Amino acid sequence: MVLNTVTLGESGPLVAFCHGLFGQGKNWTSIAKTLAEDHRVLLVDMPNHGRSDWHHRVDYVDMADEVAALFSAEDPVALVGHSMGGKTAMVLALRHPELVERLCVVDISPVDYHGLTEFSDFIEAMLGLDLDRLTRRSEADEALAAAVPDRTVRSFLLQNLRREGDSWSWQPNLAVLGRDLATLAGWPADRLEGLEPYAGPVMWVAGQTSSYVTDDYDAAMDRWFPQNRKVTVKNAGHWVHSEQPAVFTEVLRRFLAS
């Protein structure tokens, strides 16, 4: 598995970002540029996303181990993960604690959500788009409008539409992601049995209006990450870092400096 990465900054502690479903490493560019003033920042395209290789299945343990191969115990990383990337980052910290100096988990919990129905609808709409007849990106936007009425979410999804010459293609491996949505919604607890809780500092960021981090999930987070501190960002949903970038960046900077 070859993971596409982009590096910003030349000195300071290492910080790496793992994006969520349908994301790309470049989604974190603005925040990364701010941090690059005094950090080395690594933006990772997760498996089956961006310009990274496609896999035949989705598996959090596999993804965690693949991302872990980017780091070393001699240069431990401050790892930031959102949604799918947050679950991957948590599994990585549990399986390879020597690689992770600290962990920031963004709007996700170490639990099985038992389905991601809205994402299933997104994938169905994206696969239903006739790319062979597409001439402009605006046509794709119009075609997705009924299934994805939220303009912000639609714009986010369309960032995955790549044009090469006259040909259009989706960067994510939509067929596999759609087939394995139950795995993405889940948490591989059975494969983590016997591991010690992660002992490093953890910041657990929640969007105020999101349902992915609630008090019901506190016990699960405390079980695996006893040093966690929850921070709730007002006027933000699941995509906290996109909806409140200034607030998120300031919270992250303080965590990295603590």
MORAGI-V409099 format. One record per residue. N is the residue number from 1. RES is the residue in one letter. PHI is phi as a letter, one per 20 degrees, with the letter a starting at -180 (NA if undefined). NEAR is the number of other ideal C-beta (glycine too) atoms within 10 Angstrom. Layout:
# MORAGI-V409099
n->N res->RES phi->PHI near->NEAR
n->N res->RES phi->PHI near->NEAR
This chain:
# MORAGI-V409099
n->1 res->M phi->NA near->14
n->2 res->V phi->d near->10
n->3 res->L phi->d near->19
n->4 res->N phi->f near->16
n->5 res->T phi->c near->17
n->6 res->V phi->c near->18
n->7 res->T phi->d near->13
n->8 res->L phi->c near->18
n->9 res->G phi->n near->18
n->10 res->E phi->d near->8
n->11 res->S phi->b near->9
n->12 res->G phi->o near->14
n->13 res->P phi->f near->18
n->14 res->L phi->e near->19
n->15 res->V phi->c near->26
n->16 res->A phi->c near->26
n->17 res->F phi->d near->30
n->18 res->C phi->d near->28
n->19 res->H phi->f near->27
n->20 res->G phi->e near->25
n->21 res->L phi->g near->21
n->22 res->F phi->m near->23
n->23 res->G phi->e near->25
n->24 res->Q phi->b near->22
n->25 res->G phi->g near->25
n->26 res->K phi->f near->17
n->27 res->N phi->f near->22
n->28 res->W phi->e near->28
n->29 res->T phi->g near->16
n->30 res->S phi->f near->13
n->31 res->I phi->f near->22
n->32 res->A phi->f near->24
n->33 res->K phi->f near->12
n->34 res->T phi->f near->18
n->35 res->L phi->f near->23
n->36 res->A phi->f near->18
n->37 res->E phi->f near->12
n->38 res->D phi->b near->13
n->39 res->H phi->b near->20
n->40 res->R phi->e near->18
n->41 res->V phi->d near->25
n->42 res->L phi->d near->23
n->43 res->L phi->d near->23
n->44 res->V phi->d near->26
n->45 res->D phi->e near->24
n->46 res->M phi->f near->24
n->47 res->P phi->g near->23
n->48 res->N phi->m near->24
n->49 res->H phi->c near->26
n->50 res->G phi->l near->24
n->51 res->R phi->d near->15
n->52 res->S phi->e near->22
n->53 res->D phi->f near->14
n->54 res->W phi->e near->14
n->55 res->H phi->d near->16
n->56 res->H phi->e near->9
n->57 res->R phi->b near->12
n->58 res->V phi->d near->22
n->59 res->D phi->b near->18
n->60 res->Y phi->f near->20
n->61 res->V phi->f near->15
n->62 res->D phi->f near->16
n->63 res->M phi->f near->24
n->64 res->A phi->f near->22
n->65 res->D phi->f near->16
n->66 res->E phi->f near->21
n->67 res->V phi->f near->28
n->68 res->A phi->g near->20
n->69 res->A phi->f near->11
n->70 res->L phi->e near->15
n->71 res->F phi->d near->20
n->72 res->S phi->c near->12
n->73 res->A phi->f near->10
n->74 res->E phi->f near->7
n->75 res->D phi->c near->11
n->76 res->P phi->f near->18
n->77 res->V phi->d near->24
n->78 res->A phi->e near->23
n->79 res->L phi->d near->31
n->80 res->V phi->d near->30
n->81 res->G phi->c near->29
n->82 res->H phi->d near->29
n->83 res->S phi->l near->25
n->84 res->M phi->g near->26
n->85 res->G phi->f near->28
n->86 res->G phi->f near->27
n->87 res->K phi->f near->26
n->88 res->T phi->f near->29
n->89 res->A phi->f near->28
n->90 res->M phi->f near->28
n->91 res->V phi->f near->27
n->92 res->L phi->g near->29
n->93 res->A phi->f near->29
n->94 res->L phi->f near->22
n->95 res->R phi->e near->17
n->96 res->H phi->c near->18
n->97 res->P phi->f near->18
n->98 res->E phi->f near->12
n->99 res->L phi->e near->20
n->100 res->V phi->d near->24
n->101 res->E phi->f near->19
n->102 res->R phi->a near->21
n->103 res->L phi->c near->27
n->104 res->C phi->d near->24
n->105 res->V phi->d near->28
n->106 res->V phi->d near->30
n->107 res->D phi->l near->25
n->108 res->I phi->b near->28
n->109 res->S phi->c near->22
n->110 res->P phi->e near->20
n->111 res->V phi->b near->19
n->112 res->D phi->e near->14
n->113 res->Y phi->e near->16
n->114 res->H phi->l near->8
n->115 res->G phi->p near->13
n->116 res->L phi->c near->19
n->117 res->T phi->f near->10
n->118 res->E phi->f near->10
n->119 res->F phi->f near->19
n->120 res->S phi->f near->15
n->121 res->D phi->f near->12
n->122 res->F phi->f near->23
n->123 res->I phi->f near->21
n->124 res->E phi->f near->12
n->125 res->A phi->f near->17
n->126 res->M phi->f near->24
n->127 res->L phi->f near->12
n->128 res->G phi->f near->10
n->129 res->L phi->f near->18
n->130 res->D phi->e near->10
n->131 res->L phi->f near->14
n->132 res->D phi->f near->8
n->133 res->R phi->e near->9
n->134 res->L phi->f near->17
n->135 res->T phi->d near->9
n->136 res->R phi->c near->10
n->137 res->R phi->f near->12
n->138 res->S phi->f near->10
n->139 res->E phi->f near->14
n->140 res->A phi->f near->20
n->141 res->D phi->f near->16
n->142 res->E phi->f near->11
n->143 res->A phi->f near->17
n->144 res->L phi->e near->21
n->145 res->A phi->g near->13
n->146 res->A phi->f near->8
n->147 res->A phi->f near->15
n->148 res->V phi->c near->21
n->149 res->P phi->f near->9
n->150 res->D phi->f near->10
n->151 res->R phi->f near->10
n->152 res->T phi->f near->12
n->153 res->V phi->f near->17
n->154 res->R phi->f near->18
n->155 res->S phi->f near->12
n->156 res->F phi->f near->18
n->157 res->L phi->f near->22
n->158 res->L phi->f near->17
n->159 res->Q phi->f near->14
n->160 res->N phi->e near->17
n->161 res->L phi->e near->18
n->162 res->R phi->d near->12
n->163 res->R phi->d near->12
n->164 res->E phi->c near->7
n->165 res->G phi->m near->5
n->166 res->D phi->e near->8
n->167 res->S phi->d near->10
n->168 res->W phi->d near->20
n->169 res->S phi->b near->10
n->170 res->W phi->e near->18
n->171 res->Q phi->f near->18
n->172 res->P phi->f near->23
n->173 res->N phi->e near->20
n->174 res->L phi->f near->17
n->175 res->A phi->f near->13
n->176 res->V phi->f near->16
n->177 res->L phi->f near->24
n->178 res->G phi->f near->18
n->179 res->R phi->f near->13
n->180 res->D phi->d near->18
n->181 res->L phi->f near->18
n->182 res->A phi->f near->14
n->183 res->T phi->f near->15
n->184 res->L phi->f near->20
n->185 res->A phi->f near->19
n->186 res->G phi->e near->18
n->187 res->W phi->b near->20
n->188 res->P phi->e near->18
n->189 res->A phi->g near->13
n->190 res->D phi->f near->6
n->191 res->R phi->e near->14
n->192 res->L phi->d near->16
n->193 res->E phi->g near->7
n->194 res->G phi->n near->5
n->195 res->L phi->e near->13
n->196 res->E phi->f near->8
n->197 res->P phi->g near->14
n->198 res->Y phi->f near->22
n->199 res->A phi->e near->11
n->200 res->G phi->f near->16
n->201 res->P phi->f near->16
n->202 res->V phi->c near->24
n->203 res->M phi->d near->22
n->204 res->W phi->d near->23
n->205 res->V phi->e near->27
n->206 res->A phi->c near->23
n->207 res->G phi->e near->23
n->208 res->Q phi->g near->14
n->209 res->T phi->e near->13
n->210 res->S phi->e near->20
n->211 res->S phi->d near->13
n->212 res->Y phi->e near->18
n->213 res->V phi->c near->26
n->214 res->T phi->c near->11
n->215 res->D phi->f near->7
n->216 res->D phi->f near->10
n->217 res->Y phi->e near->19
n->218 res->D phi->g near->14
n->219 res->A phi->f near->9
n->220 res->A phi->f near->15
n->221 res->M phi->f near->20
n->222 res->D phi->f near->12
n->223 res->R phi->f near->11
n->224 res->W phi->e near->21
n->225 res->F phi->c near->22
n->226 res->P phi->f near->11
n->227 res->Q phi->e near->14
n->228 res->N phi->e near->19
n->229 res->R phi->c near->12
n->230 res->K phi->e near->15
n->231 res->V phi->c near->19
n->232 res->T phi->d near->15
n->233 res->V phi->e near->21
n->234 res->K phi->f near->9
n->235 res->N phi->l near->11
n->236 res->A phi->b near->22
n->237 res->G phi->d near->18
n->238 res->H phi->f near->21
n->239 res->W phi->e near->22
n->240 res->V phi->g near->27
n->241 res->H phi->f near->26
n->242 res->S phi->e near->18
n->243 res->E phi->e near->18
n->244 res->Q phi->c near->19
n->245 res->P phi->f near->16
n->246 res->A phi->f near->10
n->247 res->V phi->f near->17
n->248 res->F phi->f near->24
n->249 res->T phi->f near->16
n->250 res->E phi->f near->12
n->251 res->V phi->f near->18
n->252 res->L phi->f near->23
n->253 res->R phi->g near->16
n->254 res->R phi->f near->11
n->255 res->F phi->f near->19
n->256 res->L phi->f near->19
n->257 res->A phi->e near->8
n->258 res->S phi->f near->9
